[in-house]
Amino acid sequence: MGFKQSLIDNNSIQLQASADNWQDAIKIGTDMLIASGAILSDYHDEIIRSVKELGPYICIAPNLALPHARPENGVLKTAFALVTLKNPIFFDGEDEPVDVLITLAGSSSDEHMEGLMEVTQVLDDEESETGIDLDKIRRCMSAEDVYQVIDAALA
């Protein structure tokens, strides 16, 4: 399933959300996917447990986190959730704050990798120092805005 279609099917976009800490920020995304039937609450618990145990492995670029765990930890179907935060949060051990989170629930290793590649394509920016342009997502004020950014990136 594609990134855009998953966001539509799972009604899983929350923009300018408020979170007190990284656990709350992750919960916003996983709660939308639990509500849609894409994941079990175990998946959320495993992401939190893994970050506490392994460190902030989900912080994949400055200001961007990709919360995910293994498919066998409660993924029922491949799905994405997109959360932007009004105020950035910090993960323990990270110097850069995070204000964009894209939760990935891959139902298999292949689906997981395909999902990562599509998200990377949407955020790709050769002009940026990090190769990622989060501003196009940050500027979105509606789900429609997000869909337009995705369509433009994948065109």
Backbone torsions as a table, in degrees:
resi	resn	phi	psi	omega
1	MET	NA	138.5	-179.8
2	GLY	-75.6	160.0	-179.7
3	PHE	-56.0	-54.2	-177.7
4	LYS	-61.9	-48.1	-177.4
5	GLN	-62.6	-36.8	177.9
6	SER	-64.2	-43.1	178.8
7	LEU	-61.4	-39.0	178.9
8	ILE	-68.0	-54.2	-174.7
9	ASP	-60.8	-35.4	-176.2
10	ASN	-97.7	1.5	-178.2
11	ASN	45.8	54.4	-167.2
12	SER	-120.3	50.6	172.9
13	ILE	-124.0	128.6	172.0
14	GLN	-134.0	117.8	-175.9
15	LEU	-106.5	143.1	178.4
16	GLN	57.1	41.9	180.0
17	ALA	-77.1	163.1	176.4
18	SER	-111.7	133.7	177.1
19	ALA	-141.5	138.5	179.6
20	ASP	-82.1	-25.3	-177.4
21	ASN	-158.4	178.6	-176.4
22	TRP	-65.2	-33.1	178.6
23	GLN	-63.9	-43.1	177.8
24	ASP	-63.1	-40.6	-179.0
25	ALA	-62.9	-42.8	177.9
26	ILE	-65.0	-39.4	-177.9
27	LYS	-61.9	-33.4	179.4
28	ILE	-58.9	-48.1	179.9
29	GLY	-68.9	-45.1	-177.8
30	THR	-69.7	-33.2	177.7
31	ASP	-60.8	-39.0	178.5
32	MET	-64.6	-38.4	-178.7
33	LEU	-76.0	-30.7	173.3
34	ILE	-66.1	-45.4	-179.4
35	ALA	-61.3	-33.2	-178.2
36	SER	-82.9	-9.8	-179.1
37	GLY	86.4	13.2	-178.9
38	ALA	-82.0	-31.8	-178.4
39	ILE	-137.8	162.4	171.5
40	LEU	-94.7	162.3	179.3
41	SER	-62.2	-21.9	176.9
42	ASP	-57.2	-33.6	-178.0
43	TYR	-64.3	-45.4	176.3
44	HIS	-57.9	-49.1	-178.3
45	ASP	-58.9	-39.2	-179.2
46	GLU	-68.8	-37.8	176.8
47	ILE	-60.7	-48.6	-178.9
48	ILE	-61.6	-46.9	179.9
49	ARG	-59.2	-44.8	-177.8
50	SER	-65.3	-41.4	179.3
51	VAL	-65.5	-40.1	178.1
52	LYS	-64.8	-38.0	-176.7
53	GLU	-80.7	-43.0	-171.7
54	LEU	-101.6	-11.2	-174.5
55	GLY	93.4	-178.6	-172.3
56	PRO	-79.0	58.4	179.8
57	TYR	-62.1	-17.1	-178.2
58	ILE	-83.6	-8.5	176.1
59	CYS	-84.1	98.7	-170.0
60	ILE	-97.1	-12.0	177.8
61	ALA	-160.6	162.8	176.8
62	PRO	-54.4	128.8	176.0
63	ASN	74.3	3.3	-176.2
64	LEU	-126.7	129.3	173.5
65	ALA	-121.5	144.5	178.4
66	LEU	-122.7	79.2	180.0
67	PRO	-60.6	127.8	178.3
68	HIS	-163.6	161.5	174.6
69	ALA	-143.2	-171.7	-178.4
70	ARG	-75.9	148.3	-177.7
71	PRO	-54.6	-36.8	-176.9
72	GLU	-72.1	-2.9	-179.9
73	ASN	-92.5	26.8	172.9
74	GLY	118.2	16.1	176.8
75	VAL	-84.8	124.6	177.3
76	LEU	-97.2	-33.0	175.3
77	LYS	-154.8	151.2	179.6
78	THR	-61.3	132.6	-177.2
79	ALA	-158.7	159.3	176.5
80	PHE	-127.7	153.9	168.3
81	ALA	-135.5	142.1	178.9
82	LEU	-118.9	126.6	178.8
83	VAL	-129.4	128.6	167.8
84	THR	-112.4	145.3	-176.6
85	LEU	-107.2	139.9	175.8
86	LYS	-63.3	-44.5	178.3
87	ASN	-124.2	127.0	-178.5
88	PRO	-60.8	154.8	176.2
89	ILE	-121.1	161.9	177.6
90	PHE	-112.1	140.8	169.7
91	PHE	-92.1	144.9	178.3
92	ASP	-56.2	128.6	177.6
93	GLY	87.9	-1.2	179.8
94	GLU	-105.9	138.0	178.3
95	ASP	-84.9	-28.5	-177.1
96	GLU	-95.3	135.2	175.8
97	PRO	-74.0	163.0	179.3
98	VAL	-119.0	133.0	174.9
99	ASP	-133.7	1.8	173.4
100	VAL	-130.0	126.1	178.1
101	LEU	-126.7	129.8	174.8
102	ILE	-119.8	106.3	-179.9
103	THR	-79.3	130.6	179.4
104	LEU	-119.1	124.4	173.7
105	ALA	-120.0	100.5	179.6
106	GLY	-95.3	129.5	-177.5
107	SER	-77.7	-10.7	175.2
108	SER	-152.8	168.7	178.4
109	SER	-61.5	-40.2	179.2
110	ASP	-63.3	-46.4	179.2
111	GLU	-62.2	-38.2	179.5
112	HIS	-61.0	-48.8	-178.6
113	MET	-66.9	-41.4	178.0
114	GLU	-61.7	-40.6	178.4
115	GLY	-62.8	-44.7	178.2
116	LEU	-60.2	-41.5	-178.6
117	MET	-66.2	-40.0	-179.4
118	GLU	-68.6	-42.1	177.6
119	VAL	-60.8	-43.5	179.0
120	THR	-60.2	-40.8	179.3
121	GLN	-63.7	-39.9	179.9
122	VAL	-65.3	-39.3	-175.5
123	LEU	-90.8	-5.1	-175.0
124	ASP	-62.2	135.8	176.6
125	ASP	-151.8	108.0	-177.8
126	GLU	-66.3	-23.0	-178.9
127	GLU	-75.1	-28.1	-174.8
128	SER	-75.1	147.6	178.6
129	GLU	-60.7	-37.8	-178.9
130	THR	-91.1	-8.1	-177.3
131	GLY	83.9	2.5	-177.4
132	ILE	-126.5	133.8	178.2
133	ASP	-113.4	95.7	179.4
134	LEU	-81.7	-16.8	-178.0
135	ASP	-59.7	-34.8	-179.7
136	LYS	-65.0	-30.4	175.9
137	ILE	-79.7	-42.2	-179.7
138	ARG	-59.2	-35.1	-178.3
139	ARG	-73.0	-14.5	-178.1
140	CYS	-66.8	132.4	178.8
141	MET	-114.9	-2.3	179.2
142	SER	-151.3	164.2	176.6
143	ALA	-59.7	-38.6	178.7
144	GLU	-58.8	-40.8	176.9
145	ASP	-59.2	-43.2	-180.0
146	VAL	-62.6	-44.8	-179.6
147	TYR	-61.0	-37.8	179.2
148	GLN	-66.2	-39.9	177.4
149	VAL	-62.5	-44.1	180.0
150	ILE	-64.3	-47.3	180.0
151	ASP	-58.6	-43.9	-179.3
152	ALA	-64.3	-39.5	-178.4
153	ALA	-70.4	-32.0	-175.9
154	LEU	-96.3	0.3	-178.2
155	ALA	-72.1	NA	NA
